[in-house]
Amino acid sequence: MDDANDSKYSCTESLHEIRQLGVYDVYKGTYDQVGVCDGVERVIAIGCGTAVCELEFLKRVAPNMKHLILVDKDAVCLEQLKMNLSNSLHKDIVGELHSSEAQQWQGPNIRVDLITMFHCLYYFKPEERKEFYRKCFNDWLNPGGKLYIKLAKDLHENNDEDTLNSFYRKTGRRPQLEAFTIKEEVRSLGYKIESEHHYEFYLDLKLFNNRMLHFVQYDATPPYENLDVIKKEMNKMIADGKKAYGAGILFCVVNNVSDKA
Ligand SMILES: C[S@@+](CC[C@H](N)C(=O)[O-])C[C@H]1O[C@@H](n2cnc3c(N)ncnc32)[C@H](O)[C@@H]1O
């Protein structure tokens, strides 16, 4: 681990650097499994950050996309997002950016065919999630539209112990919400999980630097004051020969009721 003073590094940048250790490749393999969704022209990406993942996903799943609406509350990642859009989107595709909390956003002017929500539901309260699904299916999506959610696994359906959440538990922080909880939640509300794709990765902890650890620091609830606890715990894991393990599910939610109607 280096000792550089990287405290100004944002969560988004930290996460990007961690994912470059091999996570992006795993994600791409997962998106490849989804296949093309026919007829998808208009898309909303909620909590997109710099949209690196969403753009890779949509390239594969919605090759005929004409309009992409991106919503994120973090204005800091907006410049990088604009750059990623101009590098990745075909010039004929309209990109529309909204710097807003998804819960407060007024929604699209015209209904869309697909909505993505990748690694963002962690930050919603239960009642906000319920209202969000309702808006997606009642107000924003066309009939037959799909909501693609991607979230980490934790205690359920997992092949190993999730490193981030086990670390949060050991140090008195709240574990992040897991995919299983959301799948149960949407089913209990009458929606249907149409498909799901599981992924997992192991990362070499010795490759983690201070900048990457800022993600662990700030994403914790409550956040850590500094990196000391994190480094201590990581050094223990490295001494025990452990790697960082992460896994998750990309799943597609549809509106059971309207699909039958
Ligand atoms: C872990 S990052 C994931 C970024 C991207 N979706 C991905 O998978 O790479 C979570 C993102 O959700 C955004 N976010 C968190 N709460 C939000 C909210 N209430 N409304 C909109 N965006 C939110 C954060 O700003 C951040 O960009």
The ligand as an ORCA input file, in Angstrom:
! r2SCAN-3c Opt
* xyz 0 1
  C     -21.593      2.610     -6.097
  S     -21.901      3.905     -7.227
  C     -22.448      2.993     -8.657
  C     -22.271      3.755     -9.930
  C     -22.703      2.981    -11.192
  N     -24.115      2.738    -11.204
  C     -21.968      1.668    -11.288
  O     -22.558      0.605    -11.077
  O     -20.771      1.719    -11.576
  C     -23.414      4.540     -6.603
  C     -23.897      5.755     -7.348
  O     -25.215      6.036     -6.905
  C     -25.349      7.426     -6.773
  N     -26.452      7.658     -5.839
  C     -26.524      7.339     -4.540
  N     -27.714      7.685     -4.027
  C     -28.415      8.245     -5.041
  C     -29.714      8.806     -5.141
  N     -30.506      8.877     -4.091
  N     -30.114      9.287     -6.336
  C     -29.295      9.241     -7.414
  N     -28.053      8.733     -7.377
  C     -27.617      8.227     -6.205
  C     -23.993      7.889     -6.264
  O     -23.777      9.274     -6.491
  C     -23.068      7.003     -7.090
  O     -22.713      7.611     -8.314
*
